[in-house]
């Protein structure tokens, strides 16, 4: 099965439209685990009260809300996302923001921004350097871009504890070339993408947060319903025996993160800033 970026994007859009509410209430809006990065991202952007801010792939508006709180009466915020269900929540959370249904790879804006923010989306763009280059063209000279991405598979065991057993048994679970959550987990890969897009003064800082996943049964149910939603049908199609093997190995791997019967995962994230000189 070949990787089709158009189908990949459509599937992603459909998935986010369905998952937006749970994503916001359980993760982004609640500031749980990796979403403690929201304040770190906005802090790194050094937003001034009169800035014109763009939140790319804004989702349900967690970053938009934090960024807007830093603006004064003359400041403005625009959020774009391709998922209508997520934008509906963003508009409710930040009534004073301007939210537009728009694909980050086909930006139709003709504006000039002081700050551009992007949380947990850069790694999923089929052509991230093209997106970054387009974003830079929308920034004022001296403007600042700030993004946050997930760390490596080793640094984010929430993902790898289940995904590694899945890949062991179903290595072609996703078409080769499909963007992965760890795409920019190596700081050098993130820096190289920013350099290729023409940014300068690049800084990448690592943060380590904790995520309480509950009992293993809670973690398994949550992962399969959210993170693995796009591939769950293919996993289950392999039959009960394969699913049981994946679950058993995942539970064994999760033991080293157990504290009093509950799982506490460390979670590496990278916060990058880059200037448009």
FENTAVEN-V634470 format. One record per pair of residues at least 12 apart in sequence whose C-alpha atoms are under 10 Angstrom apart, sorted by the first residue. I is the first residue (numbers start at 0). J is the second residue. Records with the same first field share a line. If there is no record, write none. Layout:
I: J  J
//
This chain:
0: 171  172  173  174  175
1: 173  174  175  176  177
2: 173  174  175  176  177  178
3: 125  174  175  176  177
4: 124  125  126  176  177  178
5: 125
7: 123  124  125  174  177  178
8: 81  102  123  124  125
9: 81  82
10: 229
11: 81  82  123  229
12: 80  81  82  83  84  85  102
13: 81  82  83  84  229
14: 82  84  225  228  229
15: 58  59  81  82  83  84  85  225
16: 58  81  82  83  84  85  86  87
17: 82  83  84  85
18: 84  85  224  225  228
19: 58  59  82  83  84  85  86  87  88  89
20: 59  84  85  87  88
21: 224  225
22: 58  59  85  225
23: 58  59  60  61  85  88  89
24: 59
25: 221
26: 61
27: 58  59  60  61  62
28: 59  60  61  62  64  88  89  92
29: 61
30: 61
31: 208  209  210  211
32: 207  208  209  210  211  212  263  264  265  266  267
33: 119  147  148  149  155  206  207  208  209  210  265  266  267  268
34: 61  62  118  119  147  208  210  268
35: 206  207  208  209  210  268
36: 62  118  119  146  147  148  206  207  208  268  269  270
37: 61  62  63  64  65  66  117  118  119  146  147  270
38: 61  62  65  66
39: 147  206  270
40: 62  65  66  116  117  118  145  146  147  269  270  271  272
41: 62  63  65  66  67  69  114  116  117  118  145  146  147  270
42: 65  66  69  145
43: 116  143  144  145  146  202  204  270  271  272
44: 66  113  114  115  116  142  143  144  145  146  270  271  272  273
45: 66  69  114  143  145
46: 66  67  68  69  70  74  113  114  115  143
47: 66  69  70  71  74  113  114
48: 66  67  68  69  70  71  72  73  74  75
49: 69  70  71  72  73  74  75  113
50: 67  69  70  71  73  74  75  76  112  113  114  142
51: 70  73  74  75  76  77  110  111  112  113  114  115  138  139  142
52: 66  67  70  74  75  76  77  78  96  111  112  113  114  115  116  138  142  143  144
53: 66  75  76  77  78  79  97  98  110  111  112  113  114  115  116  117  134  137  138  144
54: 66  76  77  78  79  80  98  114  115  116  117  118  145  146
55: 77  78  79  80  81  101  102  103  106  115  116  117  118  119  120  121  134  146
56: 78  79  80  81  82  85  86  100  101  102  103  116  117  118  119  120  121  124
57: 77  78  79  80  81  82  85  86  89  98  99  116  117  118  119  120
58: 78  79  80  81  82  83  84  85  86  87  88  89  117  118  119  120
59: 78  80  82  83  84  85  86  87  88  89  90  91  92  93
60: 78  79  80  85  86  87  88  89  90  91  92  93  96  98
61: 88  89  92  93  118
62: 78  89  116  117  118
63: 76  77  78  89  90  92  93  96  97  98  116  117
64: 76  89  90  92  93  94  95  96
65: 93
66: 114  116
67: 93  95  96
68: 93
75: 95  96  97  112
76: 93  95  96  97  98  112  114  115
77: 95  96  97  98  99  112  115
78: 90  93  96  97  98  99  100  101  115  116  117
79: 97  98  99  100  101  102  103  106  108
80: 98  99  100  101  102  103
81: 99  100  101  102  103  104
82: 99  100  101  102
83: 99  100  101
84: 100
85: 100
86: 98  99  100
87: 100
102: 124
103: 120  121  124  127  129  130  131  133  134
104: 124  125  126  127  129  130  131  133  134
105: 130  133
106: 130  133  134  137
108: 134  137
109: 136  137
110: 136  137  138  139
111: 134  135  136  137  138  139  140  142
112: 134  135  136  137  138  139  140  142  143  144
113: 137  138  139  140  141  142  143  144  275
114: 137  138  139  141  142  143  144  145  274  275
115: 134  135  137  138  142  143  144  145  146  272  273
116: 134  143  144  145  146  147  272
117: 144  145  146  147  148  270  271
118: 145  146  147  148  149  270
119: 146  147  148  149  180  268  269
120: 146  147  148  149  180
121: 146  147  148  149  178  180  182  183  189
122: 147  148  149  178  179  180  181  182  183  184  189
123: 148  177  178  179  180  181  182  183
124: 177  178  179
125: 176  177  178
126: 178
127: 178  192  193  196
128: 191  192  193  194  195  196  197
129: 192  195  196
130: 196
131: 144  192  193  194  195  196  197  198
132: 192  193  194  195  196  197  198
133: 196
134: 196  275
135: 193  196  197  198  273  274  275  276
136: 196  197  275
137: 275
138: 274  275  276
139: 274  275  276
140: 274  275  276
141: 273  274  275  276
142: 273  274  275  276
143: 198  199  200  201  272  273  274  275  276
144: 193  198  201  271  272  273  274  275
145: 201  202  203  270  271  272  273  274
146: 189  203  269  270  271  272  273
147: 183  203  204  205  268  269  270  271  272
148: 180  181  182  183  184  185  186  189  205  267  268  269  270  271
149: 180  181  182  183  184  185  205  206  266  267  268  269  270
150: 180  181  182  183  184  185  186  205  206  207  266  267  268  269  270
151: 180  181  182  183  184  185  186  266  267  268  269
152: 180  181  182  184  266  267
153: 181  184  265  266  267
154: 181  184  207  264  265  266  267  268
155: 180  181  184  207  208  209  210  264  265  266  267  268
156: 252  253  256  263  264  265  266  267
157: 210  211  212  218  222  226  253  256  262  263  264  265  266
158: 180  181  222  226  227  264  266
159: 181  249  252  253
160: 245  246  248  249  250  251  252  253  264
161: 218  219  222  223  227  245  246  247  248  249  250  252  253
162: 222  226  227  245  249
163: 245  248  249  252
164: 241  242  244  245  246  247  248  249  252
165: 234  241  242  244  245  246  248  249
166: 245
167: 245
168: 234  237  241  242  244  245
169: 233  234  237  241
172: 230  231  233  234
173: 229  230  233
183: 268  269
184: 205  267  268  269
185: 269
186: 202  203  204  205  269  270  271
187: 203
189: 201  202  203  269  270  271
190: 202  203  271  272  273
193: 271  272  273  274
194: 273
197: 273  274  275  276
198: 272  273  274  275  276
199: 272  273  274  275  276
200: 272  273  274  275  276
201: 271  272  273  274
202: 269  270  271  272  273  274
203: 269  270  271  272  273
204: 268  269  270  271  272
205: 267  268  269  270  271
206: 266  267  268  269  270
207: 265  266  267  268  269
208: 264  265  266  267  268
209: 263  264  265  266  267
210: 262  263  264  265  266
211: 256  257  258  261  262  263  264  265
212: 256  257  261  262  263  264
213: 257  258  260  261  262  263
214: 250  253  257  258  259  260  261  262  263
215: 246  249  250  251  253  254  257  260  261  262
216: 246  250  261
217: 261  262
218: 250  253  261  262
219: 246  249  250
//
